[in-house]
């Protein structure tokens, strides 16, 4: 893991009430995806306390944080009640009510974070065909 909860909260503008225990499950998928994009060697270097390429490590830390936000967003946008999952409220709001993003708005936000992740690590992305798996270079 390169990024941490503090970095994710800072990049995402999240409040401190979104604790590390809430964010931790999303670092695994974020790290695996980033490793597919940049390769195991670059990812491992960025995990070191003194990486060989500090600029790359900083870029990958940002990318992993944005990917964690991308994966966490659907879970942060819902409440699980006794009767099931509540994803958004369609009635008016008052000071004691929360309004959640509608599915299309949530997906738009997720795509912003995915694009931010790609932008952060673009110079270090392995070109398509060199690695197995999804590469953001293919999306453009």
N, CA, C and O atoms as CSV, one atom per row, in Angstrom:
chain,resi,resn,atom,element,x,y,z
A,1,UNK,N,N,0.850,-1.171,0.000
A,1,UNK,CA,C,0.000,0.000,0.000
A,1,UNK,C,C,0.900,1.239,0.000
A,1,UNK,O,O,1.801,1.376,0.828
A,2,UNK,N,N,0.634,2.117,-0.934
A,2,UNK,CA,C,1.428,3.340,-1.058
A,2,UNK,C,C,0.730,4.490,-0.344
A,2,UNK,O,O,1.350,5.203,0.445
A,3,UNK,N,N,-0.544,4.670,-0.616
A,3,UNK,CA,C,-1.321,5.765,-0.021
A,3,UNK,C,C,-1.844,5.338,1.345
A,3,UNK,O,O,-1.762,4.167,1.718
A,4,UNK,N,N,-2.375,6.290,2.074
A,4,UNK,CA,C,-3.002,5.997,3.360
A,4,UNK,C,C,-4.268,6.822,3.488
A,4,UNK,O,O,-4.566,7.662,2.639
A,5,UNK,N,N,-5.003,6.579,4.548
A,5,UNK,CA,C,-6.274,7.267,4.742
A,5,UNK,C,C,-6.146,8.770,4.788
A,5,UNK,O,O,-7.010,9.483,4.278
A,6,UNK,N,N,-5.078,9.266,5.394
A,6,UNK,CA,C,-4.868,10.712,5.472
A,6,UNK,C,C,-4.759,11.314,4.080
A,6,UNK,O,O,-5.344,12.361,3.800
A,7,UNK,N,N,-4.011,10.653,3.214
A,7,UNK,CA,C,-3.822,11.151,1.847
A,7,UNK,C,C,-5.131,11.070,1.052
A,7,UNK,O,O,-5.460,11.982,0.293
A,8,UNK,N,N,-5.860,9.989,1.228
A,8,UNK,CA,C,-7.144,9.839,0.532
A,8,UNK,C,C,-8.115,10.933,0.976
A,8,UNK,O,O,-8.775,11.556,0.143
A,9,UNK,N,N,-8.202,11.168,2.291
A,9,UNK,CA,C,-9.104,12.211,2.783
A,9,UNK,C,C,-8.702,13.584,2.244
A,9,UNK,O,O,-9.565,14.392,1.901
A,10,UNK,N,N,-7.408,13.849,2.168
A,10,UNK,CA,C,-6.936,15.138,1.664
A,10,UNK,C,C,-7.286,15.317,0.184
A,10,UNK,O,O,-7.818,16.359,-0.199
A,11,UNK,N,N,-6.997,14.321,-0.645
A,11,UNK,CA,C,-7.269,14.440,-2.082
A,11,UNK,C,C,-8.762,14.457,-2.381
A,11,UNK,O,O,-9.204,15.127,-3.314
A,12,UNK,N,N,-9.534,13.724,-1.594
A,12,UNK,CA,C,-10.974,13.636,-1.845
A,12,UNK,C,C,-11.787,14.681,-1.115
A,12,UNK,O,O,-12.998,14.771,-1.316
A,13,UNK,N,N,-11.145,15.475,-0.270
A,13,UNK,CA,C,-11.886,16.453,0.515
A,13,UNK,C,C,-12.841,15.787,1.501
A,13,UNK,O,O,-13.905,16.330,1.802
A,14,UNK,N,N,-12.467,14.628,1.998
A,14,UNK,CA,C,-13.323,13.873,2.905
A,14,UNK,C,C,-13.133,14.345,4.344
A,14,UNK,O,O,-12.035,14.751,4.724
A,15,UNK,N,N,-14.175,14.294,5.130
A,15,UNK,CA,C,-14.050,14.677,6.543
A,15,UNK,C,C,-13.322,13.596,7.337
A,15,UNK,O,O,-13.216,12.452,6.895
A,16,UNK,N,N,-12.828,13.969,8.500
A,16,UNK,CA,C,-12.118,13.006,9.345
A,16,UNK,C,C,-13.037,11.902,9.855
A,16,UNK,O,O,-12.560,10.873,10.332
A,17,UNK,N,N,-14.356,12.107,9.758
A,17,UNK,CA,C,-15.298,11.056,10.174
A,17,UNK,C,C,-15.239,9.844,9.245
A,17,UNK,O,O,-15.700,8.763,9.612
A,18,UNK,N,N,-14.675,10.013,8.048
A,18,UNK,CA,C,-14.422,8.874,7.152
A,18,UNK,C,C,-13.074,8.307,7.601
A,18,UNK,O,O,-12.021,8.708,7.104
A,19,UNK,N,N,-13.124,7.393,8.524
A,19,UNK,CA,C,-11.924,6.883,9.184
A,19,UNK,C,C,-11.158,5.903,8.306
A,19,UNK,O,O,-11.644,5.445,7.271
A,20,UNK,N,N,-9.939,5.595,8.754
A,20,UNK,CA,C,-9.127,4.607,8.045
A,20,UNK,C,C,-9.840,3.268,7.960
A,20,UNK,O,O,-9.737,2.576,6.947
A,21,UNK,N,N,-10.565,2.892,9.013
A,21,UNK,CA,C,-11.244,1.596,8.987
A,21,UNK,C,C,-12.315,1.548,7.898
A,21,UNK,O,O,-12.622,0.472,7.384
A,22,UNK,N,N,-12.879,2.686,7.544
A,22,UNK,CA,C,-13.846,2.742,6.446
A,22,UNK,C,C,-13.122,2.641,5.104
A,22,UNK,O,O,-13.617,1.990,4.184
A,23,UNK,N,N,-11.966,3.272,4.986
A,23,UNK,CA,C,-11.237,3.329,3.719
A,23,UNK,C,C,-10.366,2.099,3.446
A,23,UNK,O,O,-10.123,1.766,2.286
A,24,UNK,N,N,-9.897,1.427,4.490
A,24,UNK,CA,C,-8.937,0.331,4.322
A,24,UNK,C,C,-9.353,-0.757,3.331
A,24,UNK,O,O,-8.493,-1.243,2.596
A,25,UNK,N,N,-10.619,-1.165,3.268
A,25,UNK,CA,C,-10.974,-2.228,2.316
A,25,UNK,C,C,-10.747,-1.861,0.844
A,25,UNK,O,O,-10.717,-2.744,-0.013
A,26,UNK,N,N,-10.590,-0.586,0.551
A,26,UNK,CA,C,-10.485,-0.152,-0.840
A,26,UNK,C,C,-9.044,-0.005,-1.321
A,26,UNK,O,O,-8.801,0.223,-2.506
A,27,UNK,N,N,-8.090,-0.134,-0.400
A,27,UNK,CA,C,-6.691,-0.046,-0.802
A,27,UNK,C,C,-6.239,-1.286,-1.571
A,27,UNK,O,O,-5.384,-1.181,-2.450
A,28,UNK,N,N,-6.789,-2.446,-1.260
A,28,UNK,CA,C,-6.430,-3.663,-1.993
A,28,UNK,C,C,-6.765,-3.555,-3.470
A,28,UNK,O,O,-5.882,-3.717,-4.313
A,29,UNK,N,N,-8.043,-3.280,-3.806
A,29,UNK,CA,C,-8.376,-3.138,-5.233
A,29,UNK,C,C,-7.616,-1.994,-5.913
A,29,UNK,O,O,-7.207,-2.109,-7.068
A,30,UNK,N,N,-7.434,-0.895,-5.183
A,30,UNK,CA,C,-6.714,0.250,-5.764
A,30,UNK,C,C,-5.271,-0.125,-6.059
A,30,UNK,O,O,-4.754,0.183,-7.133
A,31,UNK,N,N,-4.623,-0.784,-5.118
A,31,UNK,CA,C,-3.230,-1.184,-5.312
A,31,UNK,C,C,-3.063,-2.195,-6.430
A,31,UNK,O,O,-2.121,-2.104,-7.218
A,32,UNK,N,N,-3.974,-3.160,-6.505
A,32,UNK,CA,C,-3.877,-4.166,-7.580
A,32,UNK,C,C,-4.037,-3.522,-8.949
A,32,UNK,O,O,-3.313,-3.857,-9.886
A,33,UNK,N,N,-4.974,-2.606,-9.064
A,33,UNK,CA,C,-5.189,-1.950,-10.363
A,33,UNK,C,C,-3.993,-1.088,-10.736
A,33,UNK,O,O,-3.546,-1.096,-11.883
A,34,UNK,N,N,-3.480,-0.349,-9.767
A,34,UNK,CA,C,-2.315,0.495,-10.039
A,34,UNK,C,C,-1.115,-0.353,-10.435
A,34,UNK,O,O,-0.361,0.017,-11.336
A,35,UNK,N,N,-0.935,-1.481,-9.770
A,35,UNK,CA,C,0.180,-2.369,-10.094
A,35,UNK,C,C,0.046,-2.905,-11.517
A,35,UNK,O,O,1.053,-3.078,-12.204
A,36,UNK,N,N,-1.183,-3.172,-11.975
A,36,UNK,CA,C,-1.390,-3.587,-13.367
A,36,UNK,C,C,-0.960,-2.486,-14.321
A,36,UNK,O,O,-0.391,-2.756,-15.378
A,37,UNK,N,N,-1.233,-1.251,-13.943
A,37,UNK,CA,C,-0.922,-0.123,-14.822
A,37,UNK,C,C,0.567,0.154,-14.913
A,37,UNK,O,O,1.084,0.399,-16.003
A,38,UNK,N,N,1.275,0.120,-13.772
A,38,UNK,CA,C,2.667,0.579,-13.752
A,38,UNK,C,C,3.685,-0.535,-13.590
A,38,UNK,O,O,4.883,-0.310,-13.762
A,39,UNK,N,N,3.224,-1.728,-13.264
A,39,UNK,CA,C,4.133,-2.851,-13.070
A,39,UNK,C,C,4.530,-3.021,-11.611
A,39,UNK,O,O,4.545,-2.069,-10.830
A,40,UNK,N,N,4.848,-4.253,-11.272
A,40,UNK,CA,C,5.170,-4.592,-9.886
A,40,UNK,C,C,6.433,-3.899,-9.391
A,40,UNK,O,O,6.512,-3.518,-8.223
A,41,UNK,N,N,7.412,-3.733,-10.261
A,41,UNK,CA,C,8.677,-3.123,-9.848
A,41,UNK,C,C,8.483,-1.661,-9.449
A,41,UNK,O,O,8.969,-1.236,-8.401
A,42,UNK,N,N,7.780,-0.892,-10.273
A,42,UNK,CA,C,7.534,0.517,-9.952
A,42,UNK,C,C,6.684,0.644,-8.693
A,42,UNK,O,O,6.928,1.508,-7.850
A,43,UNK,N,N,5.684,-0.228,-8.577
A,43,UNK,CA,C,4.810,-0.186,-7.403
A,43,UNK,C,C,5.605,-0.511,-6.134
A,43,UNK,O,O,5.475,0.182,-5.124
A,44,UNK,N,N,6.417,-1.550,-6.186
A,44,UNK,CA,C,7.229,-1.944,-5.026
A,44,UNK,C,C,8.198,-0.846,-4.627
A,44,UNK,O,O,8.404,-0.595,-3.440
A,45,UNK,N,N,8.791,-0.191,-5.613
A,45,UNK,CA,C,9.702,0.907,-5.306
A,45,UNK,C,C,8.964,2.028,-4.578
A,45,UNK,O,O,9.487,2.603,-3.624
A,46,UNK,N,N,7.762,2.332,-5.026
A,46,UNK,CA,C,6.990,3.418,-4.409
A,46,UNK,C,C,6.593,3.090,-2.971
A,46,UNK,O,O,6.337,4.000,-2.181
A,47,UNK,N,N,6.538,1.812,-2.623
A,47,UNK,CA,C,6.195,1.399,-1.254
A,47,UNK,C,C,7.346,1.605,-0.273
A,47,UNK,O,O,7.135,1.622,0.939
A,48,UNK,N,N,8.541,1.760,-0.786
A,48,UNK,CA,C,9.719,1.885,0.079
A,48,UNK,C,C,9.735,3.239,0.793
A,48,UNK,O,O,9.203,4.226,0.286
A,49,UNK,N,N,10.353,3.267,1.973
A,49,UNK,CA,C,10.446,4.538,2.710
A,49,UNK,C,C,11.357,5.532,1.990
A,49,UNK,O,O,11.162,6.743,2.096
A,50,UNK,N,N,12.343,5.029,1.263
A,50,UNK,CA,C,13.180,5.889,0.425
A,50,UNK,C,C,13.227,5.273,-0.982
A,50,UNK,O,O,14.147,4.525,-1.310
A,51,UNK,N,N,12.220,5.600,-1.807
A,51,UNK,CA,C,12.164,5.020,-3.157
A,51,UNK,C,C,13.288,5.549,-4.049
A,51,UNK,O,O,13.806,6.646,-3.840
A,52,UNK,N,N,13.647,4.744,-5.041
A,52,UNK,CA,C,14.663,5.175,-6.008
A,52,UNK,C,C,14.190,6.374,-6.808
A,52,UNK,O,O,14.985,7.257,-7.128
A,53,UNK,N,N,12.914,6.417,-7.135
A,53,UNK,CA,C,12.340,7.511,-7.912
A,53,UNK,C,C,11.257,8.184,-7.064
A,53,UNK,O,O,10.106,7.748,-7.048
A,54,UNK,N,N,11.636,9.230,-6.375
A,54,UNK,CA,C,10.712,9.902,-5.453
A,54,UNK,C,C,9.546,10.562,-6.185
A,54,UNK,O,O,8.426,10.588,-5.675
A,55,UNK,N,N,9.805,11.096,-7.380
A,55,UNK,CA,C,8.725,11.717,-8.152
A,55,UNK,C,C,7.693,10.677,-8.561
A,55,UNK,O,O,6.489,10.914,-8.461
A,56,UNK,N,N,8.167,9.530,-9.019
A,56,UNK,CA,C,7.249,8.454,-9.401
A,56,UNK,C,C,6.472,7.973,-8.175
A,56,UNK,O,O,5.267,7.733,-8.260
A,57,UNK,N,N,7.143,7.833,-7.055
A,57,UNK,CA,C,6.471,7.379,-5.835
A,57,UNK,C,C,5.368,8.343,-5.428
A,57,UNK,O,O,4.290,7.914,-5.016
A,58,UNK,N,N,5.627,9.645,-5.538
A,58,UNK,CA,C,4.601,10.642,-5.193
A,58,UNK,C,C,3.420,10.562,-6.155
A,58,UNK,O,O,2.264,10.671,-5.746
A,59,UNK,N,N,3.723,10.372,-7.437
A,59,UNK,CA,C,2.650,10.257,-8.438
A,59,UNK,C,C,1.811,9.006,-8.196
A,59,UNK,O,O,0.586,9.044,-8.304
A,60,UNK,N,N,2.467,7.908,-7.872
A,60,UNK,CA,C,1.739,6.662,-7.633
A,60,UNK,C,C,0.937,6.731,-6.338
A,60,UNK,O,O,-0.128,6.123,-6.234
A,61,UNK,N,N,1.440,7.462,-5.359
A,61,UNK,CA,C,0.678,7.646,-4.119
A,61,UNK,C,C,-0.627,8.386,-4.418
A,61,UNK,O,O,-1.692,8.002,-3.933
A,62,UNK,N,N,-0.536,9.443,-5.215
A,62,UNK,CA,C,-1.750,10.159,-5.614
A,62,UNK,C,C,-2.688,9.247,-6.402
A,62,UNK,O,O,-3.892,9.216,-6.149
A,63,UNK,N,N,-2.130,8.509,-7.355
A,63,UNK,CA,C,-2.953,7.627,-8.190
A,63,UNK,C,C,-3.669,6.587,-7.337
A,63,UNK,O,O,-4.855,6.329,-7.541
A,64,UNK,N,N,-2.963,5.990,-6.388
A,64,UNK,CA,C,-3.597,4.987,-5.537
A,64,UNK,C,C,-4.683,5.609,-4.667
A,64,UNK,O,O,-5.721,4.989,-4.437
A,65,UNK,N,N,-4.457,6.814,-4.187
A,65,UNK,CA,C,-5.473,7.494,-3.378
A,65,UNK,C,C,-6.719,7.776,-4.211
A,65,UNK,O,O,-7.839,7.568,-3.743
A,66,UNK,N,N,-6.531,8.248,-5.441
A,66,UNK,CA,C,-7.690,8.487,-6.310
A,66,UNK,C,C,-8.422,7.186,-6.629
A,66,UNK,O,O,-9.651,7.164,-6.690
A,67,UNK,N,N,-7.679,6.110,-6.831
A,67,UNK,CA,C,-8.327,4.823,-7.088
A,67,UNK,C,C,-9.084,4.341,-5.849
A,67,UNK,O,O,-10.165,3.765,-5.978
A,68,UNK,N,N,-8.546,4.562,-4.677
A,68,UNK,CA,C,-9.266,4.195,-3.448
A,68,UNK,C,C,-10.576,4.975,-3.360
A,68,UNK,O,O,-11.604,4.418,-2.975
A,69,UNK,N,N,-10.544,6.254,-3.714
A,69,UNK,CA,C,-11.772,7.052,-3.746
A,69,UNK,C,C,-12.752,6.487,-4.765
A,69,UNK,O,O,-13.950,6.391,-4.503
A,70,UNK,N,N,-12.233,6.115,-5.926
A,70,UNK,CA,C,-13.057,5.532,-6.989
A,70,UNK,C,C,-13.788,4.289,-6.483
A,70,UNK,O,O,-14.987,4.129,-6.707
A,71,UNK,N,N,-13.051,3.416,-5.799
A,71,UNK,CA,C,-13.669,2.186,-5.298
A,71,UNK,C,C,-14.562,2.434,-4.080
A,71,UNK,O,O,-15.563,1.739,-3.902
A,72,UNK,N,N,-14.220,3.397,-3.254
A,72,UNK,CA,C,-14.971,3.648,-2.019
A,72,UNK,C,C,-16.271,4.401,-2.253
A,72,UNK,O,O,-17.215,4.253,-1.477
A,73,UNK,N,N,-16.338,5.200,-3.302
A,73,UNK,CA,C,-17.478,6.105,-3.502
A,73,UNK,C,C,-18.846,5.432,-3.401
A,73,UNK,O,O,-19.724,5.978,-2.734
A,74,UNK,N,N,-19.071,4.281,-4.026
A,74,UNK,CA,C,-20.406,3.678,-3.902
A,74,UNK,C,C,-20.768,3.345,-2.452
A,74,UNK,O,O,-21.927,3.479,-2.059
A,75,UNK,N,N,-19.793,2.915,-1.661
A,75,UNK,CA,C,-20.071,2.562,-0.266
A,75,UNK,C,C,-20.257,3.805,0.593
A,75,UNK,O,O,-21.001,3.782,1.574
A,76,UNK,N,N,-19.580,4.890,0.224
A,76,UNK,CA,C,-19.718,6.130,0.988
A,76,UNK,C,C,-21.030,6.837,0.679
A,76,UNK,O,O,-21.435,7.748,1.401
A,77,UNK,N,N,-21.682,6.424,-0.378
A,77,UNK,CA,C,-22.906,7.080,-0.842
A,77,UNK,C,C,-24.154,6.298,-0.452
A,77,UNK,O,O,-25.202,6.456,-1.078
A,78,UNK,N,N,-24.055,5.464,0.567
A,78,UNK,CA,C,-25.237,4.693,0.935
A,78,UNK,C,C,-25.304,4.485,2.431
A,78,UNK,O,O,-24.305,4.596,3.142
A,79,UNK,N,N,-26.469,4.188,2.878
A,79,UNK,CA,C,-26.730,3.823,4.268
A,79,UNK,C,C,-27.456,2.490,4.229
A,79,UNK,O,O,-28.344,2.277,3.404
A,80,UNK,N,N,-27.075,1.607,5.119
A,80,UNK,CA,C,-27.774,0.330,5.208
A,80,UNK,C,C,-28.722,0.407,6.401
A,80,UNK,O,O,-28.299,0.504,7.553
A,81,UNK,N,N,-29.991,0.362,6.093
A,81,UNK,CA,C,-31.034,0.418,7.119
A,81,UNK,C,C,-31.564,-0.986,7.375
A,81,UNK,O,O,-31.211,-1.926,6.662
A,82,UNK,N,N,-32.403,-1.128,8.382
A,82,UNK,CA,C,-32.997,-2.433,8.678
A,82,UNK,C,C,-33.740,-2.998,7.474
A,82,UNK,O,O,-33.788,-4.212,7.277
A,83,UNK,N,N,-34.317,-2.113,6.676
A,83,UNK,CA,C,-35.117,-2.562,5.540
A,83,UNK,C,C,-34.305,-2.733,4.253
A,83,UNK,O,O,-34.845,-3.180,3.241
A,84,UNK,N,N,-33.024,-2.384,4.280
A,84,UNK,CA,C,-32.197,-2.550,3.085
A,84,UNK,C,C,-31.274,-1.371,2.860
A,84,UNK,O,O,-31.040,-0.567,3.763
A,85,UNK,N,N,-30.753,-1.274,1.652
A,85,UNK,CA,C,-29.791,-0.231,1.295
A,85,UNK,C,C,-30.525,0.999,0.790
A,85,UNK,O,O,-31.405,0.912,-0.067
A,86,UNK,N,N,-30.148,2.140,1.336
A,86,UNK,CA,C,-30.697,3.421,0.883
A,86,UNK,C,C,-29.572,4.114,0.128
A,86,UNK,O,O,-28.545,4.443,0.723
A,87,UNK,N,N,-29.746,4.342,-1.169
A,87,UNK,CA,C,-28.657,4.940,-1.938
A,87,UNK,C,C,-28.821,6.428,-2.165
A,87,UNK,O,O,-27.823,7.144,-2.240
A,88,UNK,N,N,-30.035,6.914,-2.276
A,88,UNK,CA,C,-30.232,8.353,-2.368
A,88,UNK,C,C,-31.647,8.707,-1.972
A,88,UNK,O,O,-32.562,7.885,-2.034
A,89,UNK,N,N,-31.799,9.943,-1.568
A,89,UNK,CA,C,-33.093,10.425,-1.106
A,89,UNK,C,C,-33.643,11.368,-2.173
A,89,UNK,O,O,-32.919,12.241,-2.653
A,90,UNK,N,N,-34.880,11.210,-2.542
A,90,UNK,CA,C,-35.446,12.014,-3.621
A,90,UNK,C,C,-36.388,13.101,-3.125
A,90,UNK,O,O,-36.866,13.908,-3.921
A,91,UNK,N,N,-36.660,13.137,-1.839
A,91,UNK,CA,C,-37.541,14.182,-1.314
A,91,UNK,C,C,-36.715,15.387,-0.914
A,91,UNK,O,O,-35.487,15.356,-0.999
A,92,UNK,N,N,-37.374,16.441,-0.481
A,92,UNK,CA,C,-36.686,17.658,-0.043
A,92,UNK,C,C,-35.802,17.391,1.156
A,92,UNK,O,O,-35.899,16.344,1.796
A,93,UNK,N,N,-34.951,18.338,1.451
A,93,UNK,CA,C,-34.027,18.155,2.570
A,93,UNK,C,C,-34.249,19.233,3.619
A,93,UNK,O,O,-34.708,20.336,3.322
A,94,UNK,N,N,-33.917,18.888,4.832
A,94,UNK,CA,C,-33.876,19.853,5.925
A,94,UNK,C,C,-32.510,19.715,6.565
A,94,UNK,O,O,-31.690,18.916,6.110
A,95,UNK,N,N,-32.258,20.466,7.594
A,95,UNK,CA,C,-30.923,20.463,8.189
A,95,UNK,C,C,-30.548,19.118,8.804
A,95,UNK,O,O,-29.362,18.854,9.004
A,96,UNK,N,N,-31.506,18.276,9.105
A,96,UNK,CA,C,-31.187,16.987,9.714
A,96,UNK,C,C,-31.325,15.811,8.748
A,96,UNK,O,O,-31.320,14.659,9.182
A,97,UNK,N,N,-31.447,16.077,7.466
A,97,UNK,CA,C,-31.536,15.016,6.465
A,97,UNK,C,C,-30.301,15.035,5.581
A,97,UNK,O,O,-29.696,16.083,5.354
A,98,UNK,N,N,-29.940,13.867,5.089
A,98,UNK,CA,C,-28.838,13.747,4.150
A,98,UNK,C,C,-29.397,13.443,2.771
A,98,UNK,O,O,-30.392,12.732,2.639
A,99,UNK,N,N,-28.762,13.978,1.759
A,99,UNK,CA,C,-29.126,13.656,0.390
A,99,UNK,C,C,-27.926,12.950,-0.231
A,99,UNK,O,O,-26.799,13.436,-0.137
A,100,UNK,N,N,-28.162,11.827,-0.851
A,100,UNK,CA,C,-27.094,11.058,-1.465
A,100,UNK,C,C,-27.113,11.279,-2.968
A,100,UNK,O,O,-28.146,11.614,-3.548
A,101,UNK,N,N,-25.954,11.085,-3.591
A,101,UNK,CA,C,-25.874,11.246,-5.037
A,101,UNK,C,C,-26.739,10.208,-5.736
A,101,UNK,O,O,-26.813,9.053,-5.316
A,102,UNK,N,N,-27.382,10.632,-6.794
A,102,UNK,CA,C,-28.113,9.691,-7.642
A,102,UNK,C,C,-27.083,8.833,-8.379
A,102,UNK,O,O,-25.943,9.260,-8.558
A,103,UNK,N,N,-27.470,7.636,-8.807
A,103,UNK,CA,C,-26.495,6.730,-9.434
A,103,UNK,C,C,-25.696,7.362,-10.577
A,103,UNK,O,O,-24.486,7.151,-10.663
A,104,UNK,N,N,-26.336,8.118,-11.440
A,104,UNK,CA,C,-25.595,8.708,-12.567
A,104,UNK,C,C,-24.619,9.789,-12.093
A,104,UNK,O,O,-23.550,9.954,-12.682
A,105,UNK,N,N,-24.973,10.521,-11.042
A,105,UNK,CA,C,-24.071,11.531,-10.491
A,105,UNK,C,C,-22.892,10.872,-9.776
A,105,UNK,O,O,-21.757,11.341,-9.859
A,106,UNK,N,N,-23.178,9.795,-9.083
A,106,UNK,CA,C,-22.122,9.048,-8.410
A,106,UNK,C,C,-21.132,8.499,-9.430
A,106,UNK,O,O,-19.922,8.578,-9.223
A,107,UNK,N,N,-21.635,7.946,-10.523
A,107,UNK,CA,C,-20.747,7.396,-11.544
A,107,UNK,C,C,-19.920,8.500,-12.200
A,107,UNK,O,O,-18.752,8.285,-12.527
A,108,UNK,N,N,-20.504,9.663,-12.393
A,108,UNK,CA,C,-19.747,10.793,-12.955
A,108,UNK,C,C,-18.597,11.179,-12.022
A,108,UNK,O,O,-17.486,11.440,-12.483
A,109,UNK,N,N,-18.857,11.214,-10.716
A,109,UNK,CA,C,-17.811,11.524,-9.745
A,109,UNK,C,C,-16.731,10.446,-9.753
A,109,UNK,O,O,-15.542,10.759,-9.710
A,110,UNK,N,N,-17.137,9.189,-9.808
A,110,UNK,CA,C,-16.167,8.095,-9.860
A,110,UNK,C,C,-15.266,8.225,-11.084
A,110,UNK,O,O,-14.067,7.961,-11.000
A,111,UNK,N,N,-15.831,8.628,-12.213
A,111,UNK,CA,C,-15.036,8.768,-13.432
A,111,UNK,C,C,-14.031,9.907,-13.304
A,111,UNK,O,O,-12.932,9.829,-13.855
A,112,UNK,N,N,-14.396,10.957,-12.586
A,112,UNK,CA,C,-13.441,12.048,-12.325
A,112,UNK,C,C,-12.250,11.498,-11.553
A,112,UNK,O,O,-11.101,11.774,-11.899
A,113,UNK,N,N,-12.520,10.719,-10.508
A,113,UNK,CA,C,-11.426,10.162,-9.715
A,113,UNK,C,C,-10.611,9.153,-10.508
A,113,UNK,O,O,-9.396,9.070,-10.325
A,114,UNK,N,N,-11.239,8.393,-11.375
A,114,UNK,CA,C,-10.496,7.468,-12.221
A,114,UNK,C,C,-9.589,8.239,-13.182
A,114,UNK,O,O,-8.427,7.876,-13.367
A,115,UNK,N,N,-10.116,9.295,-13.789
A,115,UNK,CA,C,-9.286,10.134,-14.679
A,115,UNK,C,C,-8.145,10.788,-13.906
A,115,UNK,O,O,-7.032,10.897,-14.422
A,116,UNK,N,N,-8.411,11.223,-12.674
A,116,UNK,CA,C,-7.352,11.818,-11.854
A,116,UNK,C,C,-6.259,10.787,-11.558
A,116,UNK,O,O,-5.073,11.116,-11.563
A,117,UNK,N,N,-6.663,9.548,-11.301
A,117,UNK,CA,C,-5.682,8.487,-11.049
A,117,UNK,C,C,-4.809,8.257,-12.278
A,117,UNK,O,O,-3.588,8.151,-12.169
A,118,UNK,N,N,-5.434,8.182,-13.432
A,118,UNK,CA,C,-4.689,7.979,-14.673
A,118,UNK,C,C,-3.757,9.156,-14.921
A,118,UNK,O,O,-2.593,8.963,-15.275
A,119,UNK,N,N,-4.256,10.366,-14.738
A,119,UNK,CA,C,-3.430,11.556,-14.960
A,119,UNK,C,C,-2.232,11.586,-14.025
A,119,UNK,O,O,-1.133,11.966,-14.430
A,120,UNK,N,N,-2.436,11.189,-12.785
A,120,UNK,CA,C,-1.350,11.228,-11.803
A,120,UNK,C,C,-0.196,10.304,-12.185
A,120,UNK,O,O,0.969,10.633,-11.962
A,121,UNK,N,N,-0.525,9.144,-12.763
A,121,UNK,CA,C,0.538,8.173,-13.044
A,121,UNK,C,C,0.810,7.965,-14.528
A,121,UNK,O,O,1.547,7.050,-14.895
A,122,UNK,N,N,0.231,8.794,-15.383
A,122,UNK,CA,C,0.357,8.608,-16.835
A,122,UNK,C,C,1.790,8.363,-17.315
A,122,UNK,O,O,1.989,7.460,-18.127
A,123,UNK,N,N,2.793,9.109,-16.862
A,123,UNK,CA,C,4.146,8.862,-17.395
A,123,UNK,C,C,4.714,7.493,-17.042
A,123,UNK,O,O,5.691,7.050,-17.646
A,124,UNK,N,N,4.111,6.829,-16.077
A,124,UNK,CA,C,4.652,5.562,-15.594
A,124,UNK,C,C,3.827,4.355,-16.015
A,124,UNK,O,O,4.148,3.223,-15.655
A,125,UNK,N,N,2.771,4.594,-16.772
A,125,UNK,CA,C,1.891,3.510,-17.201
A,125,UNK,C,C,2.590,2.668,-18.258
A,125,UNK,O,O,3.182,3.188,-19.205
A,126,UNK,N,N,2.506,1.367,-18.073
A,126,UNK,CA,C,3.064,0.436,-19.051
A,126,UNK,C,C,2.147,0.450,-20.265
A,126,UNK,O,O,0.928,0.355,-20.118
A,127,UNK,N,N,2.699,0.563,-21.428
A,127,UNK,CA,C,1.891,0.609,-22.642
A,127,UNK,C,C,1.101,-0.678,-22.823
A,127,UNK,O,O,1.549,-1.758,-22.438
A,128,UNK,N,N,-0.080,-0.546,-23.414
A,128,UNK,CA,C,-0.950,-1.705,-23.674
A,128,UNK,C,C,-0.180,-2.738,-24.481
A,128,UNK,O,O,0.593,-2.396,-25.375
A,129,UNK,N,N,-0.397,-3.982,-24.160
A,129,UNK,CA,C,0.280,-5.060,-24.860
A,129,UNK,C,C,1.504,-5.560,-24.118
A,129,UNK,O,O,1.972,-6.669,-24.376
A,130,UNK,N,N,2.037,-4.753,-23.195
A,130,UNK,CA,C,3.210,-5.154,-22.433
A,130,UNK,C,C,2.794,-5.908,-21.183
A,130,UNK,O,O,3.514,-6.786,-20.707
A,131,UNK,N,N,1.625,-5.560,-20.653
A,131,UNK,CA,C,1.155,-6.198,-19.436
A,131,UNK,C,C,-0.217,-6.825,-19.665
A,131,UNK,O,O,-0.945,-6.420,-20.571
A,132,UNK,N,N,-0.559,-7.790,-18.862
A,132,UNK,CA,C,-1.862,-8.429,-18.943
A,132,UNK,C,C,-2.806,-7.664,-18.035
A,132,UNK,O,O,-2.434,-7.282,-16.926
A,133,UNK,N,N,-4.001,-7.445,-18.491
A,133,UNK,CA,C,-4.988,-6.759,-17.664
A,133,UNK,C,C,-5.339,-5.413,-18.224
A,133,UNK,O,O,-4.837,-5.007,-19.272
A,134,UNK,N,N,-6.198,-4.731,-17.528
A,134,UNK,CA,C,-6.688,-3.436,-17.949
A,134,UNK,C,C,-5.585,-2.404,-17.921
A,134,UNK,O,O,-4.827,-2.334,-16.954
A,135,UNK,N,N,-5.482,-1.613,-18.950
A,135,UNK,CA,C,-4.547,-0.493,-18.989
A,135,UNK,C,C,-5.331,0.749,-19.343
A,135,UNK,O,O,-6.094,0.728,-20.308
A,136,UNK,N,N,-5.172,1.844,-18.592
A,136,UNK,CA,C,-5.920,3.053,-18.900
A,136,UNK,C,C,-5.546,3.650,-20.247
A,136,UNK,O,O,-6.289,4.470,-20.787
A,137,UNK,N,N,-4.420,3.254,-20.789
A,137,UNK,CA,C,-4.020,3.749,-22.115
A,137,UNK,C,C,-5.036,3.292,-23.149
A,137,UNK,O,O,-5.256,3.978,-24.147
A,138,UNK,N,N,-5.663,2.130,-22.916
A,138,UNK,CA,C,-6.659,1.595,-23.853
A,138,UNK,C,C,-7.950,2.416,-23.868
A,138,UNK,O,O,-8.704,2.360,-24.839
A,139,UNK,N,N,-8.215,3.186,-22.788
A,139,UNK,CA,C,-9.490,3.882,-22.668
A,139,UNK,C,C,-9.569,5.150,-23.518
A,139,UNK,O,O,-10.664,5.661,-23.751
A,140,UNK,N,N,-8.473,5.646,-23.968
A,140,UNK,CA,C,-8.494,6.932,-24.657
A,140,UNK,C,C,-8.798,6.801,-26.122
A,140,UNK,O,O,-8.848,7.803,-26.834
